[in-house]
Amino acid sequence: MGRLGKGASVHLEKMNAEPILAPIETGLLKAELTEDRFLRDTNHSGNKLYIVDGQCAPNVLKEIGRLREIAFRERGGGTGKAADLDAFDLDPAFRYKQLVLWDPEEECIVGGYRFVPCDEVLYDRFGQPVMPSSHLFRFTRHFINNDFQRTIELSRSFIRPEYQSTELGSKSLYALDNLMDGLGGLITLFNGRMEYFFGKMTIYPSFPEKALEMLLYFLRKHFGNWKTDLNNMTGRLVVPKHPISVKFSREWDKLFTGENFHDDYIILKREIRNMGANIPPLVNTYMNLSPTMKSFGAGINDEFGNVIEAGILIKFDEIRPEKLNRHLLLHPSMIISEIKNRFLK
């Protein structure tokens, strides 16, 4: 484990929260992160990205669950269990995979995503997809019959806390960027079959209330009008089941007077910093990833520490060109074919 050490300090703010699972031995992790599960190298920091599931890499999955719970608890979320693992991780019927960011120098998992191509998901008796997002959002029939089938659902993104500090230098600086390389790898891997990412942007309870109102206003202004009328589904895609109630003050109309996203974004960053906070890193990343990102409103996830989660949809070919070029997996077609053969059997 190098200079990271074996332990991690975790505060147990939740009543009855279980102690965190003990770290999984490094040798067991390395034995499961094999060449046939390797997706790509990152563009910076010398890290590596793998795709695994609980069947081929049960020890990696346990370590992911342990690290997710640590990372989410430190921000005020989490499950309160010894590891953040649920049926979508553990039951092969759900077909979920884990995108794993590995630091070969420190020999540790840095972060990851959970994902599934939505043409593989199961459905309930009401015709709704059975997914982690289904707890918060209702998917319209129009969406399910069309773009949903070409969508990858992303969930449970995390970066281990040590890599969110400045102590590791470039390792910390590029950790989130490395995860975006992973998404670029998924775009390349599923090219021709998938066209969208659907996911949730998490805002933790510690985020100032006024900053939250400002951020949700900003998302509505620049990334979509999310009404709450469940009876009017025409042309809509995703609807929060229990949308968060936010009274948008007229002061936001007077504050955000920029001519475009960039102008208003500068105002947003400044005002939130004046409140002693910052835009959540993943929210910040997604907002700057695509000018046509769709936002579907937000709800409170009562199964995950009452965090606030906003649904988003991003089309691959509408990601900003400079971002797409930065993170795409650019290899000769022969190598890309070999990668596809490993994972898309």
C-alpha positions in Angstrom: 0.0 0.0 0.0 3.0 2.3 0.1 2.6 5.7 1.8 -1.2 5.3 2.0 -1.0 2.8 4.9 -3.4 0.0 5.7 -6.1 2.0 7.6 -8.5 4.8 7.0 -10.1 7.1 9.5 -13.8 7.1 9.2 -16.3 9.0 11.4 -19.5 7.1 12.2 -22.1 9.9 12.2 -25.0 7.6 11.5 -26.7 5.9 14.5 -26.1 2.2 14.4 -23.6 2.4 11.6 -21.6 -0.7 11.2 -17.8 -0.6 11.4 -16.2 -0.5 8.0 -15.0 -3.8 6.5 -11.3 -4.5 6.9 -9.1 -3.8 3.9 -8.8 -6.7 1.4 -5.3 -8.0 1.1 -3.4 -6.4 -1.8 -2.3 -9.8 -3.4 -6.0 -10.9 -3.7 -6.8 -7.7 -5.6 -3.9 -8.0 -7.9 -4.7 -11.6 -8.7 -8.2 -10.5 -9.9 -7.1 -7.5 -11.9 -5.8 -9.5 -14.8 -4.9 -8.6 -18.4 -8.1 -10.0 -19.8 -10.0 -7.5 -17.6 -7.8 -4.5 -18.5 -9.6 -1.7 -20.4 -6.9 1.0 -20.8 -4.2 3.2 -19.3 -5.1 6.6 -18.0 -3.8 9.7 -19.8 -2.1 11.0 -16.7 -0.6 9.6 -13.4 0.2 6.1 -14.8 -3.0 4.5 -13.5 -4.9 1.7 -15.1 -8.6 1.0 -15.7 -10.3 -2.4 -15.5 -13.8 -3.8 -15.9 -14.9 -6.5 -13.5 -18.0 -8.0 -11.8 -18.6 -9.9 -8.6 -18.3 -13.2 -10.3 -14.8 -12.8 -11.8 -13.5 -10.5 -9.0 -15.2 -11.0 -5.7 -12.4 -9.6 -3.6 -12.1 -6.5 -5.8 -15.9 -6.0 -5.4 -15.6 -6.2 -1.6 -12.8 -3.6 -1.6 -14.9 -1.4 -3.9 -17.8 -1.7 -1.4 -15.5 -0.9 1.5 -14.0 2.2 -0.2 -17.4 3.5 -1.4 -18.8 3.4 2.1 -15.7 5.2 3.4 -15.9 7.9 0.7 -19.6 8.4 1.0 -19.7 8.5 4.8 -17.0 11.1 4.9 -19.3 13.4 2.9 -22.4 12.6 4.9 -24.0 9.9 2.8 -23.5 6.1 2.7 -25.5 3.1 3.7 -24.4 2.7 7.2 -23.3 -0.9 6.4 -19.8 -2.4 6.6 -19.6 -2.1 2.8 -21.7 -0.3 0.2 -22.8 -3.3 -1.8 -26.3 -4.1 -2.9 -28.1 -6.6 -5.1 -27.1 -4.7 -8.3 -23.4 -5.4 -7.3 -23.9 -8.9 -6.1 -26.7 -10.6 -8.2 -25.4 -11.5 -11.7 -29.0 -11.3 -13.0 -28.8 -7.5 -13.0 -25.7 -7.5 -15.3 -23.9 -4.6 -13.6 -20.2 -4.2 -14.1 -17.6 -2.2 -12.1 -15.2 0.2 -13.8 -12.1 0.1 -11.6 -9.3 2.8 -11.4 -6.1 1.1 -10.1 -2.9 2.8 -9.0 -0.1 0.2 -9.8 2.5 2.3 -7.8 0.5 2.3 -4.6 -1.2 -1.0 -5.4 -4.6 0.2 -4.5 -8.0 1.0 -6.0 -8.4 4.7 -6.4 -12.0 5.0 -7.5 -14.7 3.6 -9.8 -18.1 3.5 -11.4 -20.8 1.0 -11.5 -22.5 0.7 -14.9 -24.9 -1.3 -17.1 -26.0 -1.1 -20.7 -29.7 -0.4 -20.5 -30.5 -2.9 -23.2 -29.6 -5.6 -20.6 -31.7 -4.4 -17.7 -34.6 -6.2 -16.1 -38.2 -4.8 -15.8 -40.8 -4.9 -13.1 -44.5 -5.8 -13.6 -45.3 -2.1 -14.4 -42.8 -2.1 -17.3 -40.3 0.1 -15.4 -36.6 -0.8 -15.5 -35.2 -2.3 -12.3 -32.1 -0.1 -11.7 -30.6 1.9 -8.8 -32.1 5.1 -10.4 -35.6 3.6 -10.3 -35.8 4.4 -6.6 -35.8 8.1 -7.4 -37.0 8.4 -11.0 -39.8 7.2 -13.2 -38.9 6.6 -16.9 -41.5 7.5 -19.5 -42.7 5.0 -22.0 -41.4 7.3 -24.8 -37.8 7.1 -23.3 -38.0 3.4 -22.6 -39.0 2.5 -26.2 -36.4 4.8 -27.7 -33.2 6.3 -26.4 -33.2 4.3 -23.2 -32.1 1.2 -25.2 -29.0 3.0 -26.3 -28.1 4.3 -22.8 -25.5 3.3 -20.2 -26.6 3.9 -16.6 -23.8 5.1 -14.4 -24.0 4.9 -10.6 -21.9 4.8 -7.4 -19.0 6.9 -8.7 -16.3 7.4 -6.0 -12.8 8.5 -5.4 -11.1 7.2 -2.2 -10.5 10.1 0.3 -6.7 10.0 0.2 -6.9 10.9 -3.5 -9.2 13.8 -2.8 -6.5 15.6 -0.8 -3.5 17.5 -2.0 -1.0 15.3 -0.3 -0.5 12.9 -3.3 0.2 15.7 -5.7 -0.6 14.8 -9.3 -2.2 11.5 -8.2 -4.9 13.6 -6.5 -5.1 16.2 -9.2 -5.8 13.7 -11.9 -7.9 11.1 -10.0 -11.3 12.4 -11.3 -9.8 13.0 -14.8 -8.6 9.4 -14.7 -12.2 8.3 -14.1 -13.3 10.4 -17.1 -10.7 8.4 -19.2 -12.7 5.4 -18.0 -15.9 6.8 -19.5 -14.0 7.5 -22.7 -13.1 3.9 -22.7 -16.8 2.9 -22.3 -17.7 5.2 -25.2 -15.1 3.4 -27.4 -16.1 0.0 -26.1 -19.8 0.4 -26.8 -19.5 2.6 -29.9 -22.3 1.7 -32.4 -24.5 0.2 -29.7 -24.8 2.9 -27.0 -25.2 6.7 -27.4 -25.9 8.1 -24.0 -24.9 8.1 -20.3 -27.7 8.4 -17.7 -26.7 9.0 -14.2 -27.2 11.0 -11.0 -25.2 13.9 -9.6 -25.0 13.7 -5.8 -25.1 16.7 -3.6 -24.4 15.9 0.1 -26.4 17.2 3.1 -23.5 19.4 4.2 -23.9 21.6 1.1 -25.4 25.0 2.1 -29.1 25.3 1.6 -28.9 28.6 -0.3 -26.1 27.2 -2.5 -28.3 24.2 -3.3 -31.1 26.4 -4.4 -28.7 28.4 -6.5 -27.2 25.3 -8.1 -30.6 23.7 -8.9 -31.8 27.0 -10.4 -28.6 27.0 -12.6 -29.2 23.4 -13.7 -32.8 24.2 -14.6 -31.9 27.4 -16.5 -29.1 25.8 -18.6 -29.9 22.1 -18.8 -33.7 21.8 -18.9 -37.0 22.7 -17.5 -38.0 19.9 -15.0 -41.7 20.3 -14.2 -43.3 18.1 -11.6 -46.6 17.3 -13.3 -46.5 13.5 -13.6 -49.7 13.5 -15.7 -48.1 15.5 -18.6 -45.4 13.1 -20.0 -45.5 14.2 -23.6 -42.0 14.6 -24.9 -40.5 13.9 -21.5 -37.9 11.3 -20.6 -37.3 11.0 -16.9 -39.4 12.3 -14.0 -38.4 12.5 -10.2 -40.9 10.4 -8.2 -40.6 12.8 -5.2 -39.0 16.0 -6.5 -37.2 18.1 -4.0 -39.2 21.2 -3.1 -37.2 24.3 -3.9 -38.5 27.9 -3.9 -36.5 29.7 -6.6 -36.0 33.2 -5.4 -36.3 36.1 -7.9 -32.9 37.1 -6.8 -31.5 34.3 -8.9 -33.0 35.8 -12.1 -31.3 39.1 -11.2 -28.0 37.4 -10.3 -27.6 35.1 -13.3 -27.7 37.6 -16.2 -25.0 36.1 -18.3 -25.4 35.8 -22.0 -24.4 32.1 -22.0 -23.5 29.1 -19.8 -19.9 30.3 -19.3 -20.9 33.7 -18.0 -23.4 32.3 -15.6 -21.0 29.6 -14.5 -18.4 32.2 -13.4 -21.2 33.8 -11.3 -22.2 30.4 -9.8 -18.6 29.5 -8.8 -18.1 32.9 -7.2 -21.3 33.0 -5.3 -21.0 29.5 -3.9 -17.4 30.1 -2.9 -18.6 33.2 -1.0 -20.8 30.8 1.0 -17.7 28.9 2.0 -18.4 26.0 -0.3 -17.5 24.7 -3.8 -19.5 23.1 -6.6 -19.4 19.3 -6.0 -16.5 18.0 -8.1 -18.6 15.5 -10.2 -21.4 18.0 -10.7 -18.8 20.5 -11.9 -17.3 17.9 -14.2 -20.6 16.9 -15.8 -21.8 20.5 -16.3 -18.7 21.2 -18.2 -18.8 18.0 -20.2 -21.6 18.7 -22.6 -23.6 21.9 -23.4 -26.6 19.8 -24.2 -26.7 17.7 -21.0 -30.3 17.2 -19.9 -31.2 17.7 -16.2 -34.4 16.1 -14.9 -34.7 17.6 -11.4 -33.6 16.2 -8.1 -34.9 14.1 -5.2 -33.7 13.0 -1.8 -32.3 9.5 -1.6 -33.6 8.2 1.7 -31.7 4.9 1.2 -28.3 6.7 1.0 -28.0 9.1 3.9 -30.6 11.5 2.5 -28.3 12.9 -0.1 -29.8 14.9 -3.0 -29.5 13.4 -6.4 -30.2 15.1 -9.7 -30.8 12.9 -12.8 -28.9 13.8 -16.0 -28.5 12.4 -19.6 -25.5 13.1 -21.8 -25.2 12.2 -25.5 -21.8 10.9 -26.5 -21.4 12.8 -29.7 -22.5 16.1 -28.0 -19.7 16.0 -25.4 -17.5 19.1 -25.9 -14.9 18.1 -28.6 -11.9 19.1 -26.4 -13.3 16.8 -23.6 -14.1 14.0 -26.0 -10.6 14.1 -27.6 -9.0 14.2 -24.1 -10.7 11.1 -22.8 -11.5 8.8 -25.8 -9.6 5.6 -26.1 -7.5 6.3 -29.2 -6.0 3.1 -30.3 -5.6 1.4 -33.7 -8.8 -0.3 -34.8 -7.1 -3.7 -34.3 -6.4 -3.0 -30.7 -10.0 -1.7 -30.1 -11.4 -4.9 -31.7 -9.3 -6.9 -29.2 -10.7 -4.9 -26.3 -14.3 -5.4 -27.6 -13.7 -9.1 -27.9 -12.6 -9.3 -24.3 -15.7 -7.6 -22.9 -18.5 -7.9 -25.4 -18.6 -11.6 -25.9 
